[in-house]
Amino acid sequence: MSKKYYQLAPDLTICRIVNGMWQVAGGHGYIDHELAIADMMKYHDAGFTTWDLADIYGPAEDFIGQFRHRLSTLKGKEQLDRISALTKWVPQPGRITRPIVNESIERSLRRMNVSSLDLLQFHWWDYNNPYYMDALKYLSDLRDKGIIKHVGLTNFDTEHVQTMIDSDLPIVSNQVQYSIIDRRPEVKMIPFCLEHNINLLAYGSVCGGLMSELYLGRMQPSIAELNTLCLRKYKQMIDAWGGWNLFQELLLTLKRIAQKHNVNIANVATRYILAKSAVAGIIIGVRLGIVDHRNSNAQVFNFSLDKSDCNDIDAVCTKSNNLFEVIGDCGDEYR
Ligand SMILES: NC(=O)c1ccc[n+]([C@@H]2O[C@H](COP(=O)([O-])OP(=O)(O)OC[C@H]3O[C@@H](n4cnc5c(N)ncnc54)[C@H](OP(=O)(O)O)[C@@H]3O)[C@@H](O)[C@H]2O)c1
């Protein structure tokens, strides 16, 4: 058994399964606005009260604003305290000035209908452009003023998180891809996070849905058969990791473990990463108003994997390529 909620900071509690909103940005089917907001209410009622979003995820920040308005009207203002909304700022590479930072954060505040951001996760495309240090400094100033409660990062590698820490820029979290097949964080990032008390928020842990019964025993799908951007993205990751046949062997192993615990493959994949050191939460993408896996994903909190389960999973993975060697550290796939 494991706890459903986690204290990311004294004033910031998150649900350990975070609703990922990249899916509303396009490439994941038509999102009906009304149905989406109604679905957000259902996630909230089921206790999935934390949202991961970004300024660049289409209408995601507006959805948070409208959802907050709807929730407070229907169920009372006190319900708003249960929500945590973790947004990102993903600026275009270029010179970063204080007014640019202030305007971007003000836009997110307005869109999300909040007076302060719970967590602002900063992404930077190009380490050769040194303005990321200025950006972090200005974001830290906004945190000191209470406009941002906490500053985090996304897709930063260990070396550059180290630079932040050396410059006395405190970081609460780093959001990175982390799954049974993509274990790059284990090489450098997790040891570093443990030493410096930084939390990891993991995404891609169910590989866009490929880690599920739906793909067990199936022939290798072509890219055209994969109808969402995230399925295509993680299929490429599987190809780099070891290919479809090895992935089938992994799915078979996960299925056997799932049956033992009376859960499903996605639950085992999520549970495995949730139990890893430094991992505060797993972000699972939600296609609002289209399909929901709420009941399924709630099972993650009702069981634990034992040592033999983990050994069996790890034994399959020893046959794979080492993605740290193939791709590099966390976030290197974006650079
Ligand atoms: N910082 C970054 O650069 C970055 C990058 C990627 C993602 N993210 C964040 O992380 C979130 C999640 O990552 P992701 O979208 O890449 O991938 P993901 O969470 O691995 O995949 C989401 C998909 O998995 C399927 N799924 C979820 N629960 C399931 C279950 N219990 N059984 C079977 N299938 C299940 C659903 O597919 P169907 O809807 O098709 O059923 C869902 O749309 C994003 O929404 C975003 O917030 C951040």
The ligand as an ORCA input file, in Angstrom:
! r2SCAN-3c Opt
* xyz 0 1
  N       8.115     17.947    -19.411
  C       7.950     17.381    -20.578
  O       8.720     17.614    -21.533
  C       6.850     16.402    -20.763
  C       6.883     15.516    -21.842
  C       5.844     14.607    -21.962
  C       4.834     14.593    -21.034
  N       4.820     15.447    -19.997
  C       3.720     15.480    -18.998
  O       3.459     14.162    -18.577
  C       2.120     13.792    -18.931
  C       2.087     12.307    -19.212
  O       3.053     11.912    -20.172
  P       2.655     11.406    -21.611
  O       1.379     11.992    -21.993
  O       3.818     11.648    -22.485
  O       2.505      9.846    -21.524
  P       1.733      8.787    -20.642
  O       1.220      9.313    -19.383
  O       2.710      7.696    -20.616
  O       0.504      8.344    -21.595
  C      -0.796      8.780    -21.412
  C      -1.753      7.795    -22.053
  O      -1.599      6.513    -21.439
  C      -2.816      5.815    -21.492
  N      -3.155      5.340    -20.138
  C      -3.197      6.049    -18.996
  N      -3.562      5.264    -17.964
  C      -3.763      4.027    -18.465
  C      -4.169      2.794    -17.921
  N      -4.420      2.658    -16.603
  N      -4.297      1.717    -18.743
  C      -4.039      1.846    -20.048
  N      -3.653      2.984    -20.646
  C      -3.512      4.070    -19.851
  C      -3.868      6.762    -22.022
  O      -4.070      6.460    -23.409
  P      -5.539      6.576    -24.076
  O      -6.014      7.930    -23.739
  O      -5.214      6.409    -25.538
  O      -6.363      5.469    -23.512
  C      -3.217      8.119    -21.860
  O      -3.666      9.047    -22.819
  C       1.716     14.735    -20.065
  O       0.338     14.916    -20.189
  C       2.419     16.005    -19.605
  O       1.656     16.644    -18.594
  C       5.826     16.355    -19.845
*
